[in-house]
Amino acid sequence: MNKDFIDESLEVYSEFAKHLLKISNKNDLLHLSLTNINTGLYFEDVFNLEKLNKIANNYSNFSTIESITKTLYELIKKNQFQLTTGENSMLLTFLNPVKDLPELPIPLPYIETAFCE
């Protein structure tokens, strides 16, 4: 196992519900998932370096998935992100990143409803 392997979860809140956010790096890919605590709905997206560079507007100072995961994990621990709802997606935005990592809005496929049956 890579010494920089990270597999962590924490509770986060959207406009409508509490979620479990999980971040991990496996096989040189960044995995981000959200689980709605109330409904159990689960969504995951996987990012490689190329996809992350596109999200960051072709900002190309990303070195490895491991270093990105570690940075994102540190930002999550410090609550340096915001979780917002969008049309058919959740937007996880990491704010004020450390050196060489820009503000990184990460869209996750998601359908959020205001009411649970």
Biopython code that builds the backbone (N, CA, C, O; Angstrom):
import numpy as np
from Bio.PDB.StructureBuilder import StructureBuilder

atoms = [
    (1, "MET", "N", (0.830, -1.181, 0.000)),
    (1, "MET", "CA", (0.000, 0.000, 0.000)),
    (1, "MET", "C", (0.876, 1.246, 0.000)),
    (1, "MET", "O", (1.876, 1.312, 0.715)),
    (2, "ASN", "N", (0.500, 2.214, -0.792)),
    (2, "ASN", "CA", (1.229, 3.468, -0.862)),
    (2, "ASN", "C", (1.167, 4.174, 0.495)),
    (2, "ASN", "O", (0.104, 4.214, 1.114)),
    (3, "LYS", "N", (2.267, 4.723, 0.960)),
    (3, "LYS", "CA", (2.281, 5.396, 2.260)),
    (3, "LYS", "C", (1.424, 6.651, 2.263)),
    (3, "LYS", "O", (1.057, 7.133, 3.334)),
    (4, "ASP", "N", (1.097, 7.192, 1.102)),
    (4, "ASP", "CA", (0.252, 8.369, 1.016)),
    (4, "ASP", "C", (-1.214, 8.023, 0.778)),
    (4, "ASP", "O", (-2.018, 8.898, 0.459)),
    (5, "PHE", "N", (-1.561, 6.746, 0.934)),
    (5, "PHE", "CA", (-2.947, 6.331, 0.731)),
    (5, "PHE", "C", (-3.837, 6.971, 1.794)),
    (5, "PHE", "O", (-3.516, 6.950, 2.983)),
    (6, "ILE", "N", (-4.950, 7.537, 1.354)),
    (6, "ILE", "CA", (-5.911, 8.158, 2.260)),
    (6, "ILE", "C", (-7.289, 7.581, 1.975)),
    (6, "ILE", "O", (-7.688, 7.442, 0.819)),
    (7, "ASP", "N", (-8.011, 7.248, 3.034)),
    (7, "ASP", "CA", (-9.391, 6.776, 2.921)),
    (7, "ASP", "C", (-10.126, 7.289, 4.155)),
    (7, "ASP", "O", (-10.109, 6.647, 5.205)),
    (8, "GLU", "N", (-10.770, 8.444, 4.028)),
    (8, "GLU", "CA", (-11.383, 9.111, 5.172)),
    (8, "GLU", "C", (-12.799, 9.569, 4.852)),
    (8, "GLU", "O", (-13.142, 9.823, 3.698)),
    (9, "SER", "N", (-13.609, 9.667, 5.895)),
    (9, "SER", "CA", (-14.987, 10.132, 5.758)),
    (9, "SER", "C", (-15.293, 11.176, 6.817)),
    (9, "SER", "O", (-14.688, 11.187, 7.889)),
    (10, "LEU", "N", (-16.236, 12.051, 6.509)),
    (10, "LEU", "CA", (-16.725, 12.982, 7.505)),
    (10, "LEU", "C", (-18.111, 13.453, 7.120)),
    (10, "LEU", "O", (-18.528, 13.318, 5.969)),
    (11, "GLU", "N", (-18.827, 14.010, 8.094)),
    (11, "GLU", "CA", (-20.173, 14.498, 7.840)),
    (11, "GLU", "C", (-20.100, 15.931, 7.319)),
    (11, "GLU", "O", (-19.344, 16.757, 7.831)),
    (12, "VAL", "N", (-20.902, 16.207, 6.292)),
    (12, "VAL", "CA", (-21.008, 17.554, 5.734)),
    (12, "VAL", "C", (-22.486, 17.854, 5.527)),
    (12, "VAL", "O", (-23.329, 16.958, 5.577)),
    (13, "TYR", "N", (-22.784, 19.119, 5.296)),
    (13, "TYR", "CA", (-24.176, 19.533, 5.194)),
    (13, "TYR", "C", (-24.405, 20.284, 3.889)),
    (13, "TYR", "O", (-23.620, 21.149, 3.499)),
    (14, "SER", "N", (-25.501, 19.929, 3.229)),
    (14, "SER", "CA", (-25.928, 20.688, 2.065)),
    (14, "SER", "C", (-27.107, 21.545, 2.494)),
    (14, "SER", "O", (-27.417, 21.637, 3.682)),
    (15, "GLU", "N", (-27.755, 22.165, 1.537)),
    (15, "GLU", "CA", (-28.904, 23.009, 1.846)),
    (15, "GLU", "C", (-30.027, 22.192, 2.478)),
    (15, "GLU", "O", (-30.775, 22.704, 3.311)),
    (16, "PHE", "N", (-30.148, 20.917, 2.082)),
    (16, "PHE", "CA", (-31.301, 20.136, 2.488)),
    (16, "PHE", "C", (-31.005, 19.012, 3.466)),
    (16, "PHE", "O", (-31.898, 18.611, 4.213)),
    (17, "ALA", "N", (-29.797, 18.494, 3.488)),
    (17, "ALA", "CA", (-29.580, 17.277, 4.268)),
    (17, "ALA", "C", (-28.132, 17.114, 4.692)),
    (17, "ALA", "O", (-27.221, 17.733, 4.143)),
    (18, "LYS", "N", (-27.955, 16.260, 5.686)),
    (18, "LYS", "CA", (-26.613, 15.872, 6.112)),
    (18, "LYS", "C", (-26.117, 14.765, 5.193)),
    (18, "LYS", "O", (-26.886, 13.903, 4.768)),
    (19, "HIS", "N", (-24.825, 14.798, 4.893)),
    (19, "HIS", "CA", (-24.220, 13.813, 4.004)),
    (19, "HIS", "C", (-22.933, 13.271, 4.602)),
    (19, "HIS", "O", (-22.319, 13.887, 5.473)),
    (20, "LEU", "N", (-22.551, 12.129, 4.124)),
    (20, "LEU", "CA", (-21.242, 11.577, 4.448)),
    (20, "LEU", "C", (-20.368, 11.754, 3.211)),
    (20, "LEU", "O", (-20.658, 11.204, 2.149)),
    (21, "LEU", "N", (-19.302, 12.524, 3.363)),
    (21, "LEU", "CA", (-18.348, 12.749, 2.274)),
    (21, "LEU", "C", (-17.169, 11.826, 2.490)),
    (21, "LEU", "O", (-16.578, 11.815, 3.570)),
    (22, "LYS", "N", (-16.819, 11.049, 1.475)),
    (22, "LYS", "CA", (-15.676, 10.149, 1.565)),
    (22, "LYS", "C", (-14.665, 10.532, 0.504)),
    (22, "LYS", "O", (-15.020, 10.767, -0.651)),
    (23, "ILE", "N", (-13.412, 10.594, 0.900)),
    (23, "ILE", "CA", (-12.334, 10.925, -0.025)),
    (23, "ILE", "C", (-11.273, 9.830, 0.075)),
    (23, "ILE", "O", (-10.871, 9.445, 1.173)),
    (24, "SER", "N", (-10.829, 9.336, -1.066)),
    (24, "SER", "CA", (-9.776, 8.317, -1.064)),
    (24, "SER", "C", (-9.013, 8.368, -2.374)),
    (24, "SER", "O", (-9.490, 8.908, -3.372)),
    (25, "ASN", "N", (-7.824, 7.798, -2.352)),
    (25, "ASN", "CA", (-7.028, 7.690, -3.570)),
    (25, "ASN", "C", (-6.659, 6.217, -3.767)),
    (25, "ASN", "O", (-5.981, 5.612, -2.936)),
    (26, "LYS", "N", (-7.118, 5.663, -4.879)),
    (26, "LYS", "CA", (-6.859, 4.264, -5.186)),
    (26, "LYS", "C", (-6.430, 4.151, -6.642)),
    (26, "LYS", "O", (-7.028, 4.761, -7.528)),
    (27, "ASN", "N", (-5.397, 3.370, -6.872)),
    (27, "ASN", "CA", (-4.938, 3.105, -8.242)),
    (27, "ASN", "C", (-4.715, 4.389, -9.043)),
    (27, "ASN", "O", (-5.097, 4.479, -10.209)),
    (28, "ASP", "N", (-4.089, 5.381, -8.399)),
    (28, "ASP", "CA", (-3.777, 6.650, -9.035)),
    (28, "ASP", "C", (-5.020, 7.402, -9.495)),
    (28, "ASP", "O", (-4.988, 8.113, -10.500)),
    (29, "LEU", "N", (-6.123, 7.240, -8.750)),
    (29, "LEU", "CA", (-7.363, 7.955, -9.009)),
    (29, "LEU", "C", (-7.874, 8.541, -7.701)),
    (29, "LEU", "O", (-7.742, 7.930, -6.640)),
    (30, "LEU", "N", (-8.459, 9.732, -7.789)),
    (30, "LEU", "CA", (-9.089, 10.355, -6.636)),
    (30, "LEU", "C", (-10.568, 9.979, -6.644)),
    (30, "LEU", "O", (-11.270, 10.219, -7.627)),
    (31, "HIS", "N", (-11.034, 9.394, -5.553)),
    (31, "HIS", "CA", (-12.436, 9.011, -5.423)),
    (31, "HIS", "C", (-13.117, 9.944, -4.434)),
    (31, "HIS", "O", (-12.643, 10.115, -3.311)),
    (32, "LEU", "N", (-14.229, 10.549, -4.846)),
    (32, "LEU", "CA", (-15.047, 11.362, -3.961)),
    (32, "LEU", "C", (-16.462, 10.824, -4.015)),
    (32, "LEU", "O", (-17.005, 10.591, -5.095)),
    (33, "SER", "N", (-17.061, 10.624, -2.843)),
    (33, "SER", "CA", (-18.438, 10.146, -2.820)),
    (33, "SER", "C", (-19.246, 10.891, -1.780)),
    (33, "SER", "O", (-18.713, 11.374, -0.781)),
    (34, "LEU", "N", (-20.537, 10.977, -2.031)),
    (34, "LEU", "CA", (-21.479, 11.591, -1.098)),
    (34, "LEU", "C", (-22.614, 10.616, -0.844)),
    (34, "LEU", "O", (-23.163, 10.032, -1.778)),
    (35, "THR", "N", (-22.965, 10.443, 0.429)),
    (35, "THR", "CA", (-24.107, 9.625, 0.793)),
    (35, "THR", "C", (-25.062, 10.482, 1.604)),
    (35, "THR", "O", (-24.672, 11.080, 2.607)),
    (36, "ASN", "N", (-26.312, 10.540, 1.168)),
    (36, "ASN", "CA", (-27.329, 11.262, 1.905)),
    (36, "ASN", "C", (-27.692, 10.443, 3.140)),
    (36, "ASN", "O", (-28.160, 9.310, 3.021)),
    (37, "ILE", "N", (-27.477, 11.014, 4.328)),
    (37, "ILE", "CA", (-27.712, 10.293, 5.570)),
    (37, "ILE", "C", (-29.186, 9.912, 5.713)),
    (37, "ILE", "O", (-29.499, 8.850, 6.250)),
    (38, "ASN", "N", (-30.097, 10.773, 5.236)),
    (38, "ASN", "CA", (-31.533, 10.524, 5.402)),
    (38, "ASN", "C", (-32.069, 9.471, 4.442)),
    (38, "ASN", "O", (-32.862, 8.615, 4.834)),
    (39, "THR", "N", (-31.642, 9.533, 3.191)),
    (39, "THR", "CA", (-32.221, 8.647, 2.180)),
    (39, "THR", "C", (-31.317, 7.485, 1.804)),
    (39, "THR", "O", (-31.778, 6.502, 1.224)),
    (40, "GLY", "N", (-30.034, 7.587, 2.129)),
    (40, "GLY", "CA", (-29.094, 6.546, 1.737)),
    (40, "GLY", "C", (-28.633, 6.657, 0.295)),
    (40, "GLY", "O", (-27.856, 5.819, -0.164)),
    (41, "LEU", "N", (-29.094, 7.680, -0.440)),
    (41, "LEU", "CA", (-28.666, 7.843, -1.829)),
    (41, "LEU", "C", (-27.167, 8.068, -1.879)),
    (41, "LEU", "O", (-26.614, 8.856, -1.112)),
    (42, "TYR", "N", (-26.520, 7.362, -2.796)),
    (42, "TYR", "CA", (-25.060, 7.357, -2.851)),
    (42, "TYR", "C", (-24.589, 7.719, -4.245)),
    (42, "TYR", "O", (-25.079, 7.173, -5.233)),
    (43, "PHE", "N", (-23.641, 8.637, -4.327)),
    (43, "PHE", "CA", (-23.075, 9.036, -5.608)),
    (43, "PHE", "C", (-21.571, 9.140, -5.471)),
    (43, "PHE", "O", (-21.055, 9.603, -4.453)),
    (44, "GLU", "N", (-20.870, 8.700, -6.514)),
    (44, "GLU", "CA", (-19.412, 8.755, -6.493)),
    (44, "GLU", "C", (-18.909, 9.219, -7.841)),
    (44, "GLU", "O", (-19.503, 8.921, -8.877)),
    (45, "ASP", "N", (-17.825, 9.941, -7.821)),
    (45, "ASP", "CA", (-17.132, 10.281, -9.063)),
    (45, "ASP", "C", (-15.650, 10.028, -8.860)),
    (45, "ASP", "O", (-15.135, 10.093, -7.744)),
    (46, "VAL", "N", (-14.985, 9.742, -9.953)),
    (46, "VAL", "CA", (-13.570, 9.384, -9.920)),
    (46, "VAL", "C", (-12.826, 10.365, -10.816)),
    (46, "VAL", "O", (-13.291, 10.708, -11.903)),
    (47, "PHE", "N", (-11.659, 10.815, -10.342)),
    (47, "PHE", "CA", (-10.898, 11.836, -11.044)),
    (47, "PHE", "C", (-9.462, 11.375, -11.240)),
    (47, "PHE", "O", (-8.809, 10.918, -10.301)),
    (48, "ASN", "N", (-8.980, 11.500, -12.469)),
    (48, "ASN", "CA", (-7.550, 11.317, -12.715)),
    (48, "ASN", "C", (-6.924, 12.706, -12.850)),
    (48, "ASN", "O", (-7.626, 13.715, -12.785)),
    (49, "LEU", "N", (-5.619, 12.755, -13.035)),
    (49, "LEU", "CA", (-4.946, 14.060, -13.124)),
    (49, "LEU", "C", (-5.481, 14.912, -14.273)),
    (49, "LEU", "O", (-5.645, 16.124, -14.137)),
    (50, "GLU", "N", (-5.749, 14.267, -15.399)),
    (50, "GLU", "CA", (-6.232, 15.015, -16.561)),
    (50, "GLU", "C", (-7.586, 15.666, -16.265)),
    (50, "GLU", "O", (-7.799, 16.835, -16.585)),
    (51, "LYS", "N", (-8.489, 14.913, -15.659)),
    (51, "LYS", "CA", (-9.811, 15.447, -15.344)),
    (51, "LYS", "C", (-9.718, 16.570, -14.309)),
    (51, "LYS", "O", (-10.422, 17.574, -14.422)),
    (52, "LEU", "N", (-8.857, 16.406, -13.304)),
    (52, "LEU", "CA", (-8.693, 17.456, -12.307)),
    (52, "LEU", "C", (-8.108, 18.717, -12.919)),
    (52, "LEU", "O", (-8.501, 19.823, -12.548)),
    (53, "ASN", "N", (-7.181, 18.566, -13.846)),
    (53, "ASN", "CA", (-6.615, 19.738, -14.515)),
    (53, "ASN", "C", (-7.675, 20.484, -15.310)),
    (53, "ASN", "O", (-7.668, 21.714, -15.359)),
    (54, "LYS", "N", (-8.596, 19.734, -15.938)),
    (54, "LYS", "CA", (-9.675, 20.389, -16.686)),
    (54, "LYS", "C", (-10.597, 21.144, -15.746)),
    (54, "LYS", "O", (-11.020, 22.258, -16.054)),
    (55, "ILE", "N", (-10.915, 20.546, -14.599)),
    (55, "ILE", "CA", (-11.764, 21.212, -13.612)),
    (55, "ILE", "C", (-11.119, 22.500, -13.148)),
    (55, "ILE", "O", (-11.804, 23.501, -12.938)),
    (56, "ALA", "N", (-9.822, 22.484, -12.988)),
    (56, "ALA", "CA", (-9.089, 23.648, -12.491)),
    (56, "ALA", "C", (-8.669, 24.587, -13.619)),
    (56, "ALA", "O", (-7.665, 25.291, -13.510)),
    (57, "ASN", "N", (-9.436, 24.591, -14.693)),
    (57, "ASN", "CA", (-9.183, 25.505, -15.811)),
    (57, "ASN", "C", (-7.767, 25.387, -16.359)),
    (57, "ASN", "O", (-7.078, 26.386, -16.568)),
    (58, "ASN", "N", (-7.355, 24.166, -16.583)),
    (58, "ASN", "CA", (-6.050, 23.859, -17.172)),
    (58, "ASN", "C", (-4.874, 24.332, -16.313)),
    (58, "ASN", "O", (-3.761, 24.494, -16.814)),
    (59, "TYR", "N", (-5.120, 24.550, -15.037)),
    (59, "TYR", "CA", (-4.034, 24.849, -14.117)),
    (59, "TYR", "C", (-3.265, 23.556, -13.902)),
    (59, "TYR", "O", (-3.841, 22.581, -13.420)),
    (60, "SER", "N", (-2.003, 23.518, -14.237)),
    (60, "SER", "CA", (-1.312, 22.231, -14.356)),
    (60, "SER", "C", (-0.219, 22.006, -13.316)),
    (60, "SER", "O", (0.788, 21.364, -13.613)),
    (61, "ASN", "N", (-0.400, 22.524, -12.103)),
    (61, "ASN", "CA", (0.610, 22.285, -11.075)),
    (61, "ASN", "C", (0.316, 21.058, -10.225)),
    (61, "ASN", "O", (0.946, 20.862, -9.186)),
    (62, "PHE", "N", (-0.626, 20.235, -10.650)),
    (62, "PHE", "CA", (-0.875, 18.993, -9.944)),
    (62, "PHE", "C", (0.263, 18.028, -10.227)),
    (62, "PHE", "O", (0.672, 17.872, -11.378)),
    (63, "SER", "N", (0.774, 17.385, -9.197)),
    (63, "SER", "CA", (1.885, 16.458, -9.402)),
    (63, "SER", "C", (1.428, 15.007, -9.376)),
    (63, "SER", "O", (1.654, 14.270, -10.336)),
    (64, "THR", "N", (0.789, 14.590, -8.290)),
    (64, "THR", "CA", (0.295, 13.209, -8.192)),
    (64, "THR", "C", (-1.074, 13.209, -7.536)),
    (64, "THR", "O", (-1.443, 14.151, -6.835)),
    (65, "ILE", "N", (-1.813, 12.151, -7.772)),
    (65, "ILE", "CA", (-3.111, 11.988, -7.110)),
    (65, "ILE", "C", (-2.924, 11.938, -5.597)),
    (65, "ILE", "O", (-3.749, 12.461, -4.848)),
    (66, "GLU", "N", (-1.840, 11.310, -5.150)),
    (66, "GLU", "CA", (-1.601, 11.204, -3.709)),
    (66, "GLU", "C", (-1.438, 12.577, -3.068)),
    (66, "GLU", "O", (-1.992, 12.836, -2.000)),
    (67, "SER", "N", (-0.684, 13.449, -3.713)),
    (67, "SER", "CA", (-0.474, 14.777, -3.134)),
    (67, "SER", "C", (-1.764, 15.597, -3.157)),
    (67, "SER", "O", (-2.035, 16.355, -2.226)),
    (68, "ILE", "N", (-2.550, 15.448, -4.211)),
    (68, "ILE", "CA", (-3.833, 16.157, -4.287)),
    (68, "ILE", "C", (-4.771, 15.652, -3.203)),
    (68, "ILE", "O", (-5.424, 16.444, -2.524)),
    (69, "THR", "N", (-4.841, 14.337, -3.037)),
    (69, "THR", "CA", (-5.725, 13.762, -2.021)),
    (69, "THR", "C", (-5.337, 14.250, -0.635)),
    (69, "THR", "O", (-6.200, 14.609, 0.166)),
    (70, "LYS", "N", (-4.047, 14.264, -0.356)),
    (70, "LYS", "CA", (-3.576, 14.721, 0.949)),
    (70, "LYS", "C", (-3.953, 16.174, 1.179)),
    (70, "LYS", "O", (-4.396, 16.535, 2.269)),
    (71, "THR", "N", (-3.781, 17.015, 0.157)),
    (71, "THR", "CA", (-4.122, 18.423, 0.268)),
    (71, "THR", "C", (-5.617, 18.607, 0.492)),
    (71, "THR", "O", (-6.030, 19.379, 1.358)),
    (72, "LEU", "N", (-6.427, 17.895, -0.290)),
    (72, "LEU", "CA", (-7.878, 18.006, -0.135)),
    (72, "LEU", "C", (-8.318, 17.520, 1.239)),
    (72, "LEU", "O", (-9.202, 18.110, 1.860)),
    (73, "TYR", "N", (-7.704, 16.456, 1.705)),
    (73, "TYR", "CA", (-8.032, 15.925, 3.024)),
    (73, "TYR", "C", (-7.718, 16.958, 4.112)),
    (73, "TYR", "O", (-8.510, 17.150, 5.034)),
    (74, "GLU", "N", (-6.573, 17.614, 4.003)),
    (74, "GLU", "CA", (-6.220, 18.639, 4.993)),
    (74, "GLU", "C", (-7.216, 19.798, 4.950)),
    (74, "GLU", "O", (-7.592, 20.334, 5.993)),
    (75, "LEU", "N", (-7.643, 20.183, 3.747)),
    (75, "LEU", "CA", (-8.625, 21.257, 3.624)),
    (75, "LEU", "C", (-9.967, 20.839, 4.222)),
    (75, "LEU", "O", (-10.648, 21.650, 4.851)),
    (76, "ILE", "N", (-10.349, 19.574, 4.026)),
    (76, "ILE", "CA", (-11.598, 19.072, 4.599)),
    (76, "ILE", "C", (-11.516, 19.117, 6.124)),
    (76, "ILE", "O", (-12.457, 19.558, 6.784)),
    (77, "LYS", "N", (-10.402, 18.666, 6.682)),
    (77, "LYS", "CA", (-10.247, 18.653, 8.132)),
    (77, "LYS", "C", (-10.337, 20.062, 8.720)),
    (77, "LYS", "O", (-10.799, 20.241, 9.846)),
    (78, "LYS", "N", (-9.897, 21.048, 7.960)),
    (78, "LYS", "CA", (-9.920, 22.436, 8.434)),
    (78, "LYS", "C", (-11.216, 23.149, 8.038)),
    (78, "LYS", "O", (-11.347, 24.357, 8.236)),
    (79, "ASN", "N", (-12.177, 22.399, 7.477)),
    (79, "ASN", "CA", (-13.442, 22.973, 7.009)),
    (79, "ASN", "C", (-13.238, 24.070, 5.970)),
    (79, "ASN", "O", (-13.983, 25.050, 5.940)),
    (80, "GLN", "N", (-12.239, 23.905, 5.131)),
    (80, "GLN", "CA", (-11.950, 24.881, 4.085)),
    (80, "GLN", "C", (-12.642, 24.503, 2.767)),
    (80, "GLN", "O", (-12.023, 24.500, 1.703)),
    (81, "PHE", "N", (-13.916, 24.190, 2.864)),
    (81, "PHE", "CA", (-14.668, 23.871, 1.662)),
    (81, "PHE", "C", (-16.121, 24.270, 1.884)),
    (81, "PHE", "O", (-16.546, 24.503, 3.016)),
    (82, "GLN", "N", (-16.871, 24.344, 0.804)),
    (82, "GLN", "CA", (-18.306, 24.552, 0.924)),
    (82, "GLN", "C", (-19.014, 23.560, 0.015)),
    (82, "GLN", "O", (-18.522, 23.214, -1.059)),
    (83, "LEU", "N", (-20.162, 23.116, 0.462)),
    (83, "LEU", "CA", (-20.961, 22.146, -0.280)),
    (83, "LEU", "C", (-22.263, 22.818, -0.658)),
    (83, "LEU", "O", (-23.033, 23.230, 0.209)),
    (84, "THR", "N", (-22.511, 22.929, -1.958)),
    (84, "THR", "CA", (-23.734, 23.574, -2.427)),
    (84, "THR", "C", (-24.460, 22.652, -3.382)),
    (84, "THR", "O", (-23.874, 21.724, -3.941)),
    (85, "THR", "N", (-25.744, 22.919, -3.563)),
    (85, "THR", "CA", (-26.537, 22.117, -4.480)),
    (85, "THR", "C", (-26.660, 22.832, -5.815)),
    (85, "THR", "O", (-26.743, 24.059, -5.875)),
    (86, "GLY", "N", (-26.670, 22.057, -6.869)),
    (86, "GLY", "CA", (-26.869, 22.594, -8.198)),
    (86, "GLY", "C", (-27.889, 21.731, -8.912)),
    (86, "GLY", "O", (-28.415, 20.782, -8.331)),
    (87, "GLU", "N", (-28.169, 22.043, -10.144)),
    (87, "GLU", "CA", (-29.120, 21.240, -10.901)),
    (87, "GLU", "C", (-28.495, 19.892, -11.204)),
    (87, "GLU", "O", (-27.547, 19.802, -11.985)),
    (88, "ASN", "N", (-29.025, 18.841, -10.587)),
    (88, "ASN", "CA", (-28.553, 17.460, -10.765)),
    (88, "ASN", "C", (-27.105, 17.259, -10.330)),
    (88, "ASN", "O", (-26.439, 16.335, -10.797)),
    (89, "SER", "N", (-26.617, 18.116, -9.442)),
    (89, "SER", "CA", (-25.247, 17.925, -8.985)),
    (89, "SER", "C", (-25.045, 18.582, -7.626)),
    (89, "SER", "O", (-25.794, 19.470, -7.220)),
    (90, "MET", "N", (-24.014, 18.119, -6.942)),
    (90, "MET", "CA", (-23.545, 18.794, -5.749)),
    (90, "MET", "C", (-22.215, 19.416, -6.139)),
    (90, "MET", "O", (-21.468, 18.838, -6.928)),
    (91, "LEU", "N", (-21.914, 20.580, -5.599)),
    (91, "LEU", "CA", (-20.664, 21.242, -5.921)),
    (91, "LEU", "C", (-19.850, 21.362, -4.645)),
    (91, "LEU", "O", (-20.221, 22.074, -3.712)),
    (92, "LEU", "N", (-18.745, 20.657, -4.627)),
    (92, "LEU", "CA", (-17.837, 20.680, -3.495)),
    (92, "LEU", "C", (-16.689, 21.609, -3.871)),
    (92, "LEU", "O", (-15.882, 21.279, -4.741)),
    (93, "THR", "N", (-16.611, 22.768, -3.221)),
    (93, "THR", "CA", (-15.605, 23.762, -3.568)),
    (93, "THR", "C", (-14.595, 23.887, -2.447)),
    (93, "THR", "O", (-14.953, 24.217, -1.316)),
    (94, "PHE", "N", (-13.340, 23.626, -2.754)),
    (94, "PHE", "CA", (-12.263, 23.764, -1.780)),
    (94, "PHE", "C", (-11.725, 25.181, -1.881)),
    (94, "PHE", "O", (-11.331, 25.635, -2.955)),
    (95, "LEU", "N", (-11.711, 25.878, -0.741)),
    (95, "LEU", "CA", (-11.373, 27.296, -0.705)),
    (95, "LEU", "C", (-9.976, 27.522, -0.149)),
    (95, "LEU", "O", (-9.482, 26.733, 0.657)),
    (96, "ASN", "N", (-9.350, 28.598, -0.580)),
    (96, "ASN", "CA", (-8.045, 29.003, -0.058)),
    (96, "ASN", "C", (-7.057, 27.849, 0.023)),
    (96, "ASN", "O", (-6.481, 27.605, 1.083)),
    (97, "PRO", "N", (-6.853, 27.140, -1.073)),
    (97, "PRO", "CA", (-5.959, 25.981, -1.024)),
    (97, "PRO", "C", (-4.520, 26.369, -0.718)),
    (97, "PRO", "O", (-4.137, 27.536, -0.789)),
    (98, "VAL", "N", (-3.753, 25.375, -0.383)),
    (98, "VAL", "CA", (-2.339, 25.609, -0.121)),
    (98, "VAL", "C", (-1.611, 25.865, -1.437)),
    (98, "VAL", "O", (-2.196, 25.762, -2.515)),
    (99, "LYS", "N", (-0.341, 26.197, -1.335)),
    (99, "LYS", "CA", (0.484, 26.531, -2.490)),
    (99, "LYS", "C", (0.361, 25.479, -3.598)),
    (99, "LYS", "O", (0.352, 24.281, -3.318)),
    (100, "ASP", "N", (0.268, 25.916, -4.822)),
    (100, "ASP", "CA", (0.244, 25.081, -6.022)),
    (100, "ASP", "C", (-1.063, 24.339, -6.239)),
    (100, "ASP", "O", (-1.143, 23.498, -7.135)),
    (101, "LEU", "N", (-2.083, 24.621, -5.453)),
    (101, "LEU", "CA", (-3.384, 24.007, -5.714)),
    (101, "LEU", "C", (-4.428, 25.120, -5.729)),
    (101, "LEU", "O", (-4.656, 25.765, -4.705)),
    (102, "PRO", "N", (-5.061, 25.350, -6.869)),
    (102, "PRO", "CA", (-6.002, 26.466, -6.971)),
    (102, "PRO", "C", (-7.311, 26.133, -6.265)),
    (102, "PRO", "O", (-7.535, 24.999, -5.842)),
    (103, "GLU", "N", (-8.172, 27.145, -6.147)),
    (103, "GLU", "CA", (-9.533, 26.861, -5.712)),
    (103, "GLU", "C", (-10.082, 25.812, -6.664)),
    (103, "GLU", "O", (-9.975, 25.962, -7.881)),
    (104, "LEU", "N", (-10.664, 24.762, -6.127)),
    (104, "LEU", "CA", (-11.017, 23.614, -6.952)),
    (104, "LEU", "C", (-12.474, 23.231, -6.750)),
    (104, "LEU", "O", (-12.794, 22.500, -5.813)),
    (105, "PRO", "N", (-13.365, 23.715, -7.615)),
    (105, "PRO", "CA", (-14.756, 23.296, -7.515)),
    (105, "PRO", "C", (-14.922, 21.919, -8.161)),
    (105, "PRO", "O", (-14.579, 21.730, -9.329)),
    (106, "ILE", "N", (-15.445, 20.966, -7.402)),
    (106, "ILE", "CA", (-15.595, 19.604, -7.919)),
    (106, "ILE", "C", (-17.079, 19.252, -7.990)),
    (106, "ILE", "O", (-17.732, 19.121, -6.955)),
    (107, "PRO", "N", (-17.619, 19.099, -9.203)),
    (107, "PRO", "CA", (-19.028, 18.709, -9.317)),
    (107, "PRO", "C", (-19.185, 17.205, -9.121)),
    (107, "PRO", "O", (-18.411, 16.415, -9.662)),
    (108, "LEU", "N", (-20.184, 16.820, -8.350)),
    (108, "LEU", "CA", (-20.495, 15.408, -8.160)),
    (108, "LEU", "C", (-21.907, 15.164, -8.665)),
    (108, "LEU", "O", (-22.816, 15.936, -8.358)),
    (109, "PRO", "N", (-22.104, 14.099, -9.439)),
    (109, "PRO", "CA", (-23.464, 13.815, -9.927)),
    (109, "PRO", "C", (-24.378, 13.554, -8.744)),
    (109, "PRO", "O", (-24.080, 12.712, -7.897)),
    (110, "TYR", "N", (-25.493, 14.275, -8.684)),
    (110, "TYR", "CA", (-26.340, 14.159, -7.510)),
    (110, "TYR", "C", (-27.720, 14.712, -7.830)),
    (110, "TYR", "O", (-27.844, 15.705, -8.547)),
    (111, "ILE", "N", (-28.738, 14.081, -7.308)),
    (111, "ILE", "CA", (-30.088, 14.626, -7.405)),
    (111, "ILE", "C", (-30.579, 14.798, -5.975)),
    (111, "ILE", "O", (-30.813, 13.817, -5.269)),
    (112, "GLU", "N", (-30.732, 16.027, -5.560)),
    (112, "GLU", "CA", (-31.135, 16.347, -4.185)),
    (112, "GLU", "C", (-32.587, 16.764, -4.177)),
    (112, "GLU", "O", (-33.026, 17.524, -5.040)),
    (113, "THR", "N", (-33.334, 16.271, -3.208)),
    (113, "THR", "CA", (-34.720, 16.699, -3.076)),
    (113, "THR", "C", (-34.900, 17.351, -1.714)),
    (113, "THR", "O", (-34.207, 17.016, -0.753)),
    (114, "ALA", "N", (-35.834, 18.280, -1.648)),
    (114, "ALA", "CA", (-36.055, 19.027, -0.416)),
    (114, "ALA", "C", (-36.798, 18.210, 0.628)),
    (114, "ALA", "O", (-36.711, 18.499, 1.821)),
    (115, "PHE", "N", (-37.522, 17.198, 0.189)),
    (115, "PHE", "CA", (-38.347, 16.408, 1.111)),
    (115, "PHE", "C", (-38.042, 14.935, 0.987)),
    (115, "PHE", "O", (-37.792, 14.429, -0.107)),
    (116, "CYS", "N", (-38.064, 14.252, 2.110)),
    (116, "CYS", "CA", (-37.868, 12.791, 2.118)),
    (116, "CYS", "C", (-39.202, 12.139, 2.453)),
    (116, "CYS", "O", (-39.916, 12.588, 3.350)),
    (117, "GLU", "N", (-39.532, 11.077, 1.728)),
    (117, "GLU", "CA", (-40.789, 10.383, 2.002)),
    (117, "GLU", "C", (-40.597, 9.352, 3.090)),
    (117, "GLU", "O", (-41.546, 8.662, 3.463)),
]
sb = StructureBuilder()
sb.init_structure("model")
sb.init_model(0)
sb.init_chain("A")
sb.init_seg("    ")
for serial, (resi, resn, name, xyz) in enumerate(atoms, 1):
    if name == "N":
        sb.init_residue(resn, " ", resi, " ")
    sb.init_atom(name, np.array(xyz, "f"), 0.0, 1.0, " ", f" {name:<3s}", serial, name[0])
structure = sb.get_structure()
